[in-house]
């Protein structure tokens, strides 16, 4: 079902719940994986995904349709992720590197990733990026989102997104190649 059909049904009181259920079915998995790539932990990602759809439910009447529904939902999910990571730092008084190390430890314990050494190395490199660079990298690399859509999701210019992606890719490459060199410690080289 197309987004405009879901929105039309949502605005009719008799089909409001059905329309929202269709919206959740359509976007839940995409939102979950978008969130999961940012926060790593399944339980946190699951909770945040629920929070995203609660916000969507509460604000869908106010959706102006000047953007795509998909990018609007992704923007809510992105803001939830960034707020969650920021509050985690504040709550535990953690600097950026310590949050990355905590997420990397969760990543290593994840049976879905632990068996694939190359994927684990890539994910560790991604977790070392600042939150916004990680977000841009994930949207472009994993979601293959065009820069124009990314600009709608993040509220950032296309030029800034391209630069951010370039810097993220360079940092990831440096980390992965340093990790492959036995004479250097990848964590110190990064």
Phi and psi in degrees as GROMACS dihedral restraints (atoms count N, CA, C in turn):
[ dihedral_restraints ]
;  ai    aj    ak    al  type     phi  dphi    fc
    3     4     5     6     1   -73.0    20    10
    4     5     6     7     1   153.9    20    10
    6     7     8     9     1   -58.2    20    10
    7     8     9    10     1   -41.7    20    10
    9    10    11    12     1   -64.8    20    10
   10    11    12    13     1   -31.2    20    10
   12    13    14    15     1   -70.9    20    10
   13    14    15    16     1   -40.6    20    10
   15    16    17    18     1   -62.5    20    10
   16    17    18    19     1   -44.3    20    10
   18    19    20    21     1   -64.4    20    10
   19    20    21    22     1   -40.0    20    10
   21    22    23    24     1   -62.7    20    10
   22    23    24    25     1   -43.6    20    10
   24    25    26    27     1   -66.5    20    10
   25    26    27    28     1   -35.7    20    10
   27    28    29    30     1   -63.5    20    10
   28    29    30    31     1   -33.9    20    10
   30    31    32    33     1   -80.1    20    10
   31    32    33    34     1    -7.0    20    10
   33    34    35    36     1   -95.7    20    10
   34    35    36    37     1   120.6    20    10
   36    37    38    39     1   -54.1    20    10
   37    38    39    40     1   -36.3    20    10
   39    40    41    42     1   -69.3    20    10
   40    41    42    43     1   -27.7    20    10
   42    43    44    45     1  -115.5    20    10
   43    44    45    46     1    12.5    20    10
   45    46    47    48     1   -57.9    20    10
   46    47    48    49     1   -50.8    20    10
   48    49    50    51     1   -65.6    20    10
   49    50    51    52     1   -41.5    20    10
   51    52    53    54     1   -61.3    20    10
   52    53    54    55     1   -44.7    20    10
   54    55    56    57     1   -62.5    20    10
   55    56    57    58     1   -42.5    20    10
   57    58    59    60     1   -65.9    20    10
   58    59    60    61     1   -40.3    20    10
   60    61    62    63     1   -60.2    20    10
   61    62    63    64     1   -39.5    20    10
   63    64    65    66     1   -65.6    20    10
   64    65    66    67     1   -40.3    20    10
   66    67    68    69     1   -62.0    20    10
   67    68    69    70     1   -45.3    20    10
   69    70    71    72     1   -62.1    20    10
   70    71    72    73     1   -46.5    20    10
   72    73    74    75     1   -59.8    20    10
   73    74    75    76     1   -37.5    20    10
   75    76    77    78     1   -69.7    20    10
   76    77    78    79     1   -39.0    20    10
   78    79    80    81     1  -113.7    20    10
   79    80    81    82     1    -8.0    20    10
   81    82    83    84     1   -58.6    20    10
   82    83    84    85     1   -46.9    20    10
   84    85    86    87     1   -65.8    20    10
   85    86    87    88     1   -42.4    20    10
   87    88    89    90     1   -62.3    20    10
   88    89    90    91     1   -43.9    20    10
   90    91    92    93     1   -65.0    20    10
   91    92    93    94     1   -44.5    20    10
   93    94    95    96     1   -56.3    20    10
   94    95    96    97     1   -48.8    20    10
   96    97    98    99     1   -70.8    20    10
   97    98    99   100     1   -31.8    20    10
   99   100   101   102     1   -62.0    20    10
  100   101   102   103     1   -47.1    20    10
  102   103   104   105     1   -67.4    20    10
  103   104   105   106     1   -43.9    20    10
  105   106   107   108     1   -60.9    20    10
  106   107   108   109     1   -38.2    20    10
  108   109   110   111     1   -64.4    20    10
  109   110   111   112     1   -25.7    20    10
  111   112   113   114     1   -87.5    20    10
  112   113   114   115     1   -40.6    20    10
  114   115   116   117     1  -105.6    20    10
  115   116   117   118     1    -9.3    20    10
  117   118   119   120     1    68.6    20    10
  118   119   120   121     1   -52.6    20    10
  120   121   122   123     1   -69.7    20    10
  121   122   123   124     1   131.6    20    10
  123   124   125   126     1   -60.1    20    10
  124   125   126   127     1   -47.1    20    10
  126   127   128   129     1   -62.9    20    10
  127   128   129   130     1   -42.7    20    10
  129   130   131   132     1   -63.5    20    10
  130   131   132   133     1   -42.9    20    10
  132   133   134   135     1   -64.0    20    10
  133   134   135   136     1   -40.4    20    10
  135   136   137   138     1   -63.3    20    10
  136   137   138   139     1   -46.3    20    10
  138   139   140   141     1   -62.4    20    10
  139   140   141   142     1   -45.0    20    10
  141   142   143   144     1   -66.3    20    10
  142   143   144   145     1   -36.0    20    10
  144   145   146   147     1   -62.2    20    10
  145   146   147   148     1   -42.8    20    10
  147   148   149   150     1   -61.5    20    10
  148   149   150   151     1   -43.7    20    10
  150   151   152   153     1   -60.0    20    10
  151   152   153   154     1   -39.8    20    10
  153   154   155   156     1   -59.9    20    10
  154   155   156   157     1   -47.9    20    10
  156   157   158   159     1   -72.6    20    10
  157   158   159   160     1   -25.8    20    10
  159   160   161   162     1   -64.8    20    10
  160   161   162   163     1   -43.8    20    10
  162   163   164   165     1   -65.5    20    10
  163   164   165   166     1   -39.2    20    10
  165   166   167   168     1   -60.9    20    10
  166   167   168   169     1   -47.0    20    10
  168   169   170   171     1   -56.9    20    10
  169   170   171   172     1   -47.1    20    10
  171   172   173   174     1   -68.7    20    10
  172   173   174   175     1   -28.1    20    10
  174   175   176   177     1  -112.4    20    10
  175   176   177   178     1     0.3    20    10
  177   178   179   180     1   -64.6    20    10
  178   179   180   181     1   -30.6    20    10
  180   181   182   183     1   -62.1    20    10
  181   182   183   184     1   -29.3    20    10
  183   184   185   186     1   -92.4    20    10
  184   185   186   187     1    -0.7    20    10
  186   187   188   189     1   -64.7    20    10
  187   188   189   190     1   119.7    20    10
  189   190   191   192     1   -84.4    20    10
  190   191   192   193     1    -9.8    20    10
  192   193   194   195     1    63.4    20    10
  193   194   195   196     1    22.7    20    10
  195   196   197   198     1   -86.8    20    10
  196   197   198   199     1    -3.3    20    10
  198   199   200   201     1  -131.1    20    10
  199   200   201   202     1   169.8    20    10
  201   202   203   204     1   -73.4    20    10
  202   203   204   205     1   146.2    20    10
  204   205   206   207     1   -57.0    20    10
  205   206   207   208     1   -42.4    20    10
  207   208   209   210     1   -56.5    20    10
  208   209   210   211     1   -48.2    20    10
  210   211   212   213     1   -70.0    20    10
  211   212   213   214     1   -32.4    20    10
  213   214   215   216     1   -64.2    20    10
  214   215   216   217     1   -44.8    20    10
  216   217   218   219     1   -65.3    20    10
  217   218   219   220     1   -42.3    20    10
  219   220   221   222     1   -62.5    20    10
  220   221   222   223     1   -36.4    20    10
  222   223   224   225     1   -65.2    20    10
  223   224   225   226     1   -41.7    20    10
  225   226   227   228     1   -61.5    20    10
  226   227   228   229     1   -45.2    20    10
  228   229   230   231     1   -62.7    20    10
  229   230   231   232     1   -42.0    20    10
  231   232   233   234     1   -62.1    20    10
  232   233   234   235     1   -47.0    20    10
  234   235   236   237     1   -62.8    20    10
  235   236   237   238     1   -38.5    20    10
  237   238   239   240     1   -62.6    20    10
  238   239   240   241     1   -43.3    20    10
  240   241   242   243     1   -61.9    20    10
  241   242   243   244     1   -50.6    20    10
  243   244   245   246     1   -63.2    20    10
  244   245   246   247     1   -39.4    20    10
  246   247   248   249     1   -65.5    20    10
  247   248   249   250     1   -41.6    20    10
  249   250   251   252     1   -61.3    20    10
  250   251   252   253     1   -48.0    20    10
  252   253   254   255     1   -64.9    20    10
  253   254   255   256     1   -39.0    20    10
  255   256   257   258     1   -64.7    20    10
  256   257   258   259     1   -43.4    20    10
  258   259   260   261     1   -68.3    20    10
  259   260   261   262     1   -31.9    20    10
  261   262   263   264     1   -64.6    20    10
  262   263   264   265     1   -42.5    20    10
  264   265   266   267     1   -62.7    20    10
  265   266   267   268     1   -45.5    20    10
  267   268   269   270     1   -65.9    20    10
  268   269   270   271     1   -42.8    20    10
  270   271   272   273     1   -61.7    20    10
  271   272   273   274     1   -41.8    20    10
  273   274   275   276     1  -104.7    20    10
  274   275   276   277     1     7.1    20    10
  276   277   278   279     1    51.7    20    10
  277   278   279   280     1    46.8    20    10
  279   280   281   282     1   -99.7    20    10
  280   281   282   283     1   134.7    20    10
  282   283   284   285     1   -72.9    20    10
  283   284   285   286     1   167.8    20    10
  285   286   287   288     1   -53.0    20    10
  286   287   288   289     1   -45.4    20    10
  288   289   290   291     1   -62.9    20    10
  289   290   291   292     1   -36.4    20    10
  291   292   293   294     1   -68.8    20    10
  292   293   294   295     1   -35.7    20    10
  294   295   296   297     1   -65.7    20    10
  295   296   297   298     1   -42.7    20    10
  297   298   299   300     1   -60.1    20    10
  298   299   300   301     1   -41.7    20    10
  300   301   302   303     1   -65.8    20    10
  301   302   303   304     1   -40.2    20    10
  303   304   305   306     1   -63.6    20    10
  304   305   306   307     1   -43.7    20    10
  306   307   308   309     1   -66.2    20    10
  307   308   309   310     1   -37.0    20    10
  309   310   311   312     1   -64.2    20    10
  310   311   312   313     1   -38.6    20    10
  312   313   314   315     1   -64.0    20    10
  313   314   315   316     1   -40.6    20    10
  315   316   317   318     1   -64.7    20    10
  316   317   318   319     1   -38.0    20    10
  318   319   320   321     1   -62.4    20    10
  319   320   321   322     1   -43.8    20    10
  321   322   323   324     1   -64.2    20    10
  322   323   324   325     1   -31.2    20    10
  324   325   326   327     1   -81.1    20    10
  325   326   327   328     1   -11.8    20    10
  327   328   329   330     1   -75.5    20    10
  328   329   330   331     1   116.1    20    10
  330   331   332   333     1   -64.4    20    10
  331   332   333   334     1   -22.2    20    10
  333   334   335   336     1   -69.9    20    10
  334   335   336   337     1   -25.5    20    10
  336   337   338   339     1  -112.7    20    10
  337   338   339   340     1   -29.6    20    10
  339   340   341   342     1   -55.3    20    10
  340   341   342   343     1   -30.3    20    10
  342   343   344   345     1   -79.3    20    10
  343   344   345   346     1   -16.7    20    10
  345   346   347   348     1  -106.0    20    10
  346   347   348   349     1   101.3    20    10
  348   349   350   351     1   -62.1    20    10
  349   350   351   352     1   -41.0    20    10
  351   352   353   354     1   -66.1    20    10
  352   353   354   355     1   -44.9    20    10
  354   355   356   357     1   -63.6    20    10
  355   356   357   358     1   -39.5    20    10
  357   358   359   360     1   -63.2    20    10
  358   359   360   361     1   -42.2    20    10
  360   361   362   363     1   -63.8    20    10
  361   362   363   364     1   -43.2    20    10
  363   364   365   366     1   -62.7    20    10
  364   365   366   367     1   -46.0    20    10
  366   367   368   369     1   -63.4    20    10
  367   368   369   370     1   -39.4    20    10
  369   370   371   372     1   -62.4    20    10
  370   371   372   373     1   -40.9    20    10
  372   373   374   375     1   -63.6    20    10
  373   374   375   376     1   -42.6    20    10
  375   376   377   378     1   -63.4    20    10
  376   377   378   379     1   -39.4    20    10
  378   379   380   381     1   -67.1    20    10
  379   380   381   382     1   -18.8    20    10
  381   382   383   384     1   -81.2    20    10
  382   383   384   385     1   -11.1    20    10
  384   385   386   387     1   -74.5    20    10
  385   386   387   388     1   152.5    20    10
  387   388   389   390     1   -59.6    20    10
  388   389   390   391     1   152.1    20    10
  390   391   392   393     1   -50.6    20    10
  391   392   393   394     1   -47.3    20    10
  393   394   395   396     1   -70.2    20    10
  394   395   396   397     1   -36.2    20    10
  396   397   398   399     1   -66.7    20    10
  397   398   399   400     1   -39.0    20    10
  399   400   401   402     1   -62.5    20    10
  400   401   402   403     1   -42.1    20    10
  402   403   404   405     1   -59.7    20    10
  403   404   405   406     1   -49.5    20    10
  405   406   407   408     1   -61.9    20    10
  406   407   408   409     1   -44.0    20    10
  408   409   410   411     1   -61.4    20    10
  409   410   411   412     1   -46.5    20    10
  411   412   413   414     1   -61.7    20    10
  412   413   414   415     1   -44.6    20    10
  414   415   416   417     1   -62.4    20    10
  415   416   417   418     1   -40.1    20    10
  417   418   419   420     1   -80.9    20    10
  418   419   420   421     1   -47.7    20    10
  420   421   422   423     1   -76.2    20    10
  421   422   423   424     1   -50.5    20    10
  423   424   425   426     1   -85.6    20    10
  424   425   426   427     1   -45.0    20    10
  426   427   428   429     1   -87.6    20    10
  427   428   429   430     1    -9.3    20    10
  429   430   431   432     1    50.7    20    10
  430   431   432   433     1    39.4    20    10
  432   433   434   435     1   -78.8    20    10
  433   434   435   436     1   133.0    20    10
  435   436   437   438     1   -63.2    20    10
  436   437   438   439     1   150.8    20    10
  438   439   440   441     1   -57.7    20    10
  439   440   441   442     1   -35.0    20    10
  441   442   443   444     1   -63.0    20    10
  442   443   444   445     1   -42.3    20    10
  444   445   446   447     1   -67.9    20    10
  445   446   447   448     1   -40.1    20    10
  447   448   449   450     1   -59.0    20    10
  448   449   450   451     1   -38.4    20    10
  450   451   452   453     1   -62.0    20    10
  451   452   453   454     1   -39.1    20    10
  453   454   455   456     1   -66.2    20    10
  454   455   456   457     1   -41.3    20    10
  456   457   458   459     1   -67.9    20    10
  457   458   459   460     1   -43.2    20    10
  459   460   461   462     1   -96.4    20    10
  460   461   462   463     1   -16.3    20    10
  462   463   464   465     1    70.8    20    10
  463   464   465   466     1    29.3    20    10
  465   466   467   468     1  -119.9    20    10
  466   467   468   469     1   152.5    20    10
  468   469   470   471     1   -70.3    20    10
  469   470   471   472     1   155.0    20    10
  471   472   473   474     1   -60.1    20    10
  472   473   474   475     1   -42.7    20    10
  474   475   476   477     1   -60.7    20    10
  475   476   477   478     1   -43.9    20    10
  477   478   479   480     1   -65.3    20    10
  478   479   480   481     1   -37.0    20    10
  480   481   482   483     1   -66.1    20    10
  481   482   483   484     1   -41.5    20    10
  483   484   485   486     1   -62.7    20    10
  484   485   486   487     1   -43.6    20    10
  486   487   488   489     1   -63.6    20    10
  487   488   489   490     1   -43.4    20    10
  489   490   491   492     1   -62.1    20    10
  490   491   492   493     1   -42.8    20    10
  492   493   494   495     1   -64.0    20    10
  493   494   495   496     1   -42.9    20    10
  495   496   497   498     1   -60.5    20    10
  496   497   498   499     1   -46.3    20    10
  498   499   500   501     1   -64.1    20    10
  499   500   501   502     1   -41.0    20    10
  501   502   503   504     1   -63.0    20    10
  502   503   504   505     1   -46.5    20    10
  504   505   506   507     1   -62.1    20    10
  505   506   507   508     1   -39.5    20    10
  507   508   509   510     1   -64.8    20    10
  508   509   510   511     1   -44.0    20    10
  510   511   512   513     1   -63.6    20    10
  511   512   513   514     1   -40.4    20    10
  513   514   515   516     1   -64.3    20    10
  514   515   516   517     1   -45.0    20    10
  516   517   518   519     1   -60.7    20    10
  517   518   519   520     1   -43.5    20    10
  519   520   521   522     1   -61.1    20    10
  520   521   522   523     1   -44.0    20    10
  522   523   524   525     1   -63.7    20    10
  523   524   525   526     1   -47.0    20    10
  525   526   527   528     1   -66.3    20    10
  526   527   528   529     1   -42.7    20    10
  528   529   530   531     1   -71.0    20    10
  529   530   531   532     1   -34.8    20    10
  531   532   533   534     1   -67.2    20    10
  532   533   534   535     1   -36.2    20    10
  534   535   536   537     1   -68.9    20    10
  535   536   537   538     1   -26.4    20    10
  537   538   539   540     1   -79.5    20    10
  538   539   540   541     1   -19.1    20    10
  540   541   542   543     1   -88.9    20    10
  541   542   543   544     1   113.4    20    10
  543   544   545   546     1   -65.4    20    10
  544   545   546   547     1   -24.2    20    10
  546   547   548   549     1   -76.8    20    10
  547   548   549   550     1   -14.6    20    10
  549   550   551   552     1  -117.9    20    10
  550   551   552   553     1   149.5    20    10
  552   553   554   555     1   -88.5    20    10
  553   554   555   556     1   119.2    20    10
  555   556   557   558     1   -59.4    20    10
  556   557   558   559     1   -36.9    20    10
  558   559   560   561     1   -67.7    20    10
  559   560   561   562     1   -37.3    20    10
  561   562   563   564     1   -74.7    20    10
  562   563   564   565     1   -35.3    20    10
  564   565   566   567     1   -68.6    20    10
  565   566   567   568     1   -28.1    20    10
